[in-house]
């Protein structure tokens, strides 16, 4: 049993959990924490390190990989082709505001059975229908469907 509780196994499991959570909580941050955990797992196989050293190495390697590779990875994942698919599926469609949305105040929109982060230049009250006019990554840009008076 002690063999299964070695530092390398624990760090591998932490990395795997972070990797899986990246699919649930998108943002391309947890993936790099997974990489950091896996780096510590591999090093702890060959080097006997204290828990403090492991934690420092985990934080340093995670931060370094985020700073060096996140922007590059986001470009690869969110190519124009992917945005075009989203545009065809979302643009012009109607959703419902779950929270107040206004200039400088992001909110939530219910669309296709899911809650989406949204922003707008209009003042949109909770429960009001909105039209999707665009997106930035996974945040929808919406406008009010109420006619201007």
N, C-alpha and C positions, 0 to 999 in steps of 0.2 A: 504494500500500500504506500509506503514511503516513497517508492520510486515514482509513483504517479503524482505525488505532491511536490516534485522537484520544481525549482524556480523556472526552468525552461518550459515545463508543461503548463504551469500556471500562466506564464507570460504568453504562451501560444494560445491558450484559451481566451485570455483577455483580448488578444489581437483578433481572434476569430469572432468574438462577440462584437467588438467594435466594427469589424468588417460587415457583419450581418446588420447591425444597427444603421449603417450607412444607407441601406436600402429603405429603412423605415423613416429615418430622419435625414432627408437629402440635404446636401450642402457641401459635400466633398471635404469634410473636416475629419470625421471619424475614421475614414479610410487611412489617413495619415497617422492617426493614433494607433491603428492596427499595425501599420508598418513599423512604428516605433516599438510597439510591444514585441513584434517578431524579431526586430534587431536585438532587443534585450534577451529574448529567448535563445537566439543562436549564440550570442556571446556568453550567456550563462552556462551553456553546454561545455564551453572550453575554459572559462575563467570563473574562479570562485569569487563572487562579489557580495558585499553586504546589501541589505535591503535598501539602505539610503543611496548607495551607488547605483543600484538598479533603477530606482525612481528618478534619480538625476539623469541617468542615461536615457531613460524612457522619455522624459520631458524634453531633453535636449534634442534627441533624434526626431521626435514627433514635430517639434517646433521647426527644426531645420528642414525637414521634408516638406512641411506646409509652406514655409517661406520660399523654398527653391522650386517646388513642383506644382503647387495648387493652381496657379494661373495657367500654366502650360496644360495641365490635365483638364481644366475646365474648357479650354479652347478645343481640345480633342473631343470631349464628351458633348459639349453644346455647340456643335458645328451649325452652320447656316441651314444645312439639310434638316437637322432636327427641329430648328426653329420654324422652318417652313411647314413641317408636318404639324406642329402645334398651331400655327397660324390657320391652316386649313381646317383643323378640328375645332378651334376656339373662336376665331374672329367672327364678329357679328352675332354670336350666340348670346342667349340671355341666361343670367344667373340671378341669385337673390342674395342681397347683402345680409350677412349674419351679424355684423356690427356696424357702427357708424364709420363712414369713410369720408375723408375730406382732404383738402389741400394740407399737406404736412402731417396728416393723420392716417396711417395705413390701417386697414381692417381686414375682414375675412368675407369671402363670397362663397356661397354654396353653388357648385356647378358639377353636373354629372355625378351626383352622389358623394362628392368630396368637398372638403373645405379647403379653399385656396387663399393664400395671402393676396391682397389686392391694394391698389392705390388709385386715386382719382383726383382730378382737379375740381370736380363737382362735390357739393355737399350731398351725401347719400345717407339716408336714414336706415336704421335696421329694419329689415323686412321689405325694403324697396327693391324692385327689379332693376337690374343693370344690364348694359350691353358691353360685351368684351371687345375692346378696340385694339388690344395688343398684349404683349407679354415681355418681361425682362427675366430671363431664366425661368424660374417657376413662379414668379409673381405676375398676377394678371393686372392689366391696366384697363380700367372700366370707366363708363360714364353713365349718368342717370338716364333712365328711359322716360322720366317725367318731362312733359313739354315745358319749354321756357315761357314764362308769363310776361 
